[in-house]
């Protein structure tokens, strides 16, 4: 009997411990659910209030099971960090607590998976031009004059690839005869950027609006040509739309700068041009100081064989010319490019930023708030 009593006591002790630990595990999971509910509730309120929601200081109860308290930290006007803590059964006497954090942004996500992605016109590289990143061409990748052209990455082409000579592909083998790859769809980004630019006001140019002084620009719609020159240092505060009969965009003189406002953080902002983009006379576009950076994306709807021309520029930006040709020459340097056709020469360089694989674009005050991929994390697990 003594042995039976000892074994029974031990068994009941183990069962009690198991039940106690199991109950704690369930409570921790419930606290996690409460924290996630708080995060979802905050995103819903941000969308409901166009981003102006301030969480209450008191806990928000969910039935009798638990509650949550959330806070918002503003990183930029379109990027916020939400901290949500879930409690079981309440915040006053919690038996379990779990805190999560996540960034939320206002805008639209878009993936630029390649340094260069072009349509049926293909890529033509000559005179020691370089692409630092992967390339996908729905045409061919060919070499013009000169030698020592380099693709520092992988290369795919629906057509042919002039490799290993005279184009060196540093991550062989090249992939000719590949399947067609659709270009990134930016139609919604363009539409939203035009709406946001127009909401900032319309300026009629006759025929050119010329910016020669330091200052801010955007959001704004320009009817006519837009030129930034005279070594001006200009900060881009929102989307810009250049349209009209001509609707061309120019930058000139070597120290002229158009910089995206640092308040955009890691978000990108579009500059839409219905005509051509000419950066052959100098000038530079600069990203934010965020990590990852936020870039200006210059978009042209032109079908011209010279829709985008860049030379003698340190142009750290994204370029998009879906229906036209982009030309890079004379030490031109860009971050990422999508076009129907790309022509590179005279030591021009493309330096891909891996952060563009999951780029976020601001799309105006009416854009929806959503979780930023890869930022969800637990900060405590008592």
N, C-alpha and C positions, 0 to 999 in steps of 0.2 A: 504493500500500500504506500509506503514511504517513497519507493522508486516511482510508482505511478503518479503520486502527487507532485514530485519534483519534475517529472517529464511534462505533466499537464501544465504546471506553472510556467515552465520554460516555453512550451508551445503557445500558451496564451500570451506570454510576453512578446514572443516573435510576431504573433498575429496583431497584437496591439501596436507594435512598432510599425509593422507593414501598413496597417490602416492609417496610422498617424502620418507616415511619410506619403502615402497615397493621397491623403486629404490635402497635404501641403502642395503636392505636385498639381493637383486639380486646381487649387486656389491660385497658384502661379500662372497656370494656363488661363484661368478666368481673368486674372489681372492683365495678362497680355492682350486678351480679347477686349477688355475695357480700354486699354491704351490705343489699340488699333481703331476702336470705335471713335475715340476722341480725334484721332488723325483724320478719319473719314469725315467726321462731323465738321471739322475745321475747314477742310477743302470744300465741302458743300457750302458752308457759310461764306467763304471767300468768293465762290462763284455767284452766290445769291446777292452779295453786296458789292460786286465788281471790285473786290480786293480790299475793301475798307473795314472788314470784320476785325473786332478786338475781342478776344475770348474773355469771359467773366473770370474774376479772381476766385470765386467760389467754385466748389466741385459741381459737376453735372452728374446727377444720379441716373442710373439705368435700372429701373425696377428696384428690387430689393437685393440684387446680386452684387452690385458694385457701383463705382463711379469713376470719373476721370477729370483731370485738370489739364488744360492745354495753355501754352504760351506761344507767341509768334515773335521771331526776331527778323527784322527787315534787313536783308543783305543789300538789295537794290530795289528799284521800283517794280521790278518784275521777277524778283527772286526772294523767297522767304524761307526761313527754317522754322518748322513746327516741332515743338517738344510736347509730347503727350504722356502723362503718367496715369496708369490705371490702378485702382485700389479695390480690394475686397476685404470687408464689405463696404468700407467707407474710408475717407481720407483722415478722419479723426482718430480712429482706432483700427488701422489696417492690419489684417492678418497676412496679406500678401500685397506686394507692390511691384509694378514693372514700368519702366520708362523707355520710350522709343523716340527717335528723332528722324526727321526726313526733310529734305528740301522740296519745296513746291515752286513751280514757275508758271508764269502766264505767257502762253505762246504756243508754238507748234514744233514738234520734234521732226527732225529730218536727218537722214543718214548720208554722209558723203564718205563712201567706203574706199574711194580711190583718190590718189593725187590728181589724176587726169581721167576723165571719162568722156568719151566723144561718140558722136553718131556715125553715120555712114561715110562722112567725109574723111575720117581717120586722122592719124597723127603724122606730121612730117617733121623730122628732126634733122638739123644740120649745124655745122660750124660749132662743134663742141657744146651743144646745148645739153642740159641735164634735167632729169626728173627724179627727185628724191621721194620715192613712194611708188605704189603700185599703179599700173595703167590698164584701162580696159577700153578697147576701141571696137566699135561696131563696123569699122572699116578695116584698113590695114595700118601698120606702123612702119613707116618707110624712112629712109635716110636720103636727104638731099645732098648738097655739096659739103665738102669737108669730112672730117672723121672725128673719132673720140666722142661720139654721142653716147650718153649713159642713161640707163634706167636703173636706179639704185633700188631695186625691188623686183616684183614679178610683173610679167606682161602678158595680157590676153588680147587676141584680135580675132574678129570674125573672118578677116582676110589673112594676109601674110605678115610676117615680122622679119625685118632685115637684121637678123641676129644670128650668130655672134659678131659678124662684121658687116657694116661698120657701127652697128648699135650694140653696145655691151649691156646685157641684162645680168645684174649681179646675183640674182636668185634664179638660176636656171632650173629646168628648161623653160624656154618660152612656150606659150600656148597659142599657136595659130589655129585657125579653123575652129574657134570656140563658138559656143552658142551666143546669139544676140543677148545683150544685157540692157534692160530698159534704163533710161536716164532718170535721175531723181525728179519726182513730180513736185514742182514748186508753185503750181497754179493757185492753191489756197493762200500760200505765203504772199504771192504777188498781189492777189485780190485784197487781202487784209492790209498789206502795206500801202496800197493805193488809197484805201479808205481812211487809214490813219493819217496819211500825208495830207489828204484833202481836208480832213477835219482840222488840221493845223493852220489852214488858210491857203489861198491861191494867189500867186504873184504872176502877173502877165509881163513877159519880157519882149522887147521889141528891138531887134530879134533876140538879144542875149542879155541875161542877167549876169553881171560880173561881180564876184566877191573879191575885194582887194584888201580888206582889213581883217585883223584878228577878231574872233567872236564866235557866236553860236549859230547853228543852222538846223532847221528841221524841228518838228515835223512840218512839211511844207510841200505844196504842189506848185511846180513852175511850168507855165505855158510858154514854151520857147526854149532857147538854149541856156545852159547853166555852165559858167566858167568860174573856177577858183584859181587865182593867180597872185602875183605881186609878193610872193614869199609869205602869204598870209597863213596863220595857224588857226584853223577852224575846227570847232568841236561839233560833231553830229549828235543832236539831241533826240532824234526820232526819224522815222521813215521819210524818204524823199521820193517824189515822183516827178520826172522831167518828161514833158509830153508836148503836143502841139504839132504844127506842120513839120518842123525839123526835130526839135526835142533831143538835141545832142548834149553830151556832157564832156567838158574839157578840164584838164588841170595842166598848169604850166609853171615853169621856173623851179629849180632844184630844191629849194627849201620850203615850197608850198606844201602844207600838210592838212589833210582831213582826217581827224581822229574820232573814233567812236567814244562817246562819253563813258567814263569808268563806272557810272551808275548802272550800266547794263550788265556789269559783271561778266558772266560766261554766256550771255545771250547774244545772238547775232541780230543785225538790223539790216533791212534791205534798202538799197537805193535803186529805184526802177527807172530805166531810160528807154523811151520808145524809139529813139534814134540810135546813134552810134556812141561809143565810148572811146575817147582819144586821150591817152596818157603818154604821148610820144615826146612831149616837151618838158618832162620832169614832173615833179610833184610826187607825193607819197600818201598812201592810206595806211592808217595805223589802228591796231586793235585796242581793246581795253587792257588793263593790267590784271584782269582776273585770272584764276586758275581753275579750269582751262580758260583761254582767252575768248573774248567775244569779238567777232569780226564784222566788218562791213561786207555785205554781199552785193556786188554790182551786177544787176540783171539788165540785159538788153533784149528787146523783142525784135531787133533788126534782123533782116535776112541778108544783109550786105556781106560781101566777101571781105569786108574790113569792119565788121561789127564791133570788134574790140581790138585796139592797137595799143601796145604797151612797150615802151623802151626807155632806157635811162631812168628807171624808177625803182625805188625800194618799196614796192607795192604789196604790203602784207594784207591781202584781202582775198575774198572768194569771188570768182567771176563765173557768170552763167550766160551763155549765148546759144540757146537751144537750136535756133534756126539760122545762125550765122557762123562766120569764121573768126577765130581769135588769133592774133599775130603777136608773138613775143620776140623781142630782139634787143641787142645792145645792153646787156646786163640787167634786163627786166627780171624781176623776181616776184612771184605770186605764191599764194598759199595753197589754193585748190582751184581747179577749173573744170567746168562742164561746157561743152560746145558741140556744134555739129561737126566742125573741123578745127584742128589746131595746127598752127605752123610755128615752129620754134627755130631760132637761129641766133648767131652772134653771141654765144656764151649765155644765153638766157637760161633761167633756172626756175624750177617749180619745187618748193619746199613744203611738203604735206605736213599738216598738223594732225596727229592721231586723234586729238580731241574732237575732230569733225565727224568721226564715225558715229557720234550720237549728238549732233548739233541741235541747239534750241534756238528758235527764232521768235522775237517779240512780234506780235501781230496786232498791236493797238489795244486801247482800253477795254474793248469788249471781248478780248480773248479769254479762253477758259483757263482756270488754274488746275494744275495736275501735278502728280508726283514726279520728281526728277529721278530718272532711272539710275540705280546704283548708289543712292544716298540713304536708303532705309537702314537703320542700325539700332541695336539695343544699347542703352547707356548704363543700365543697372539691372541686376538680377539677384535680388536678395533672397 
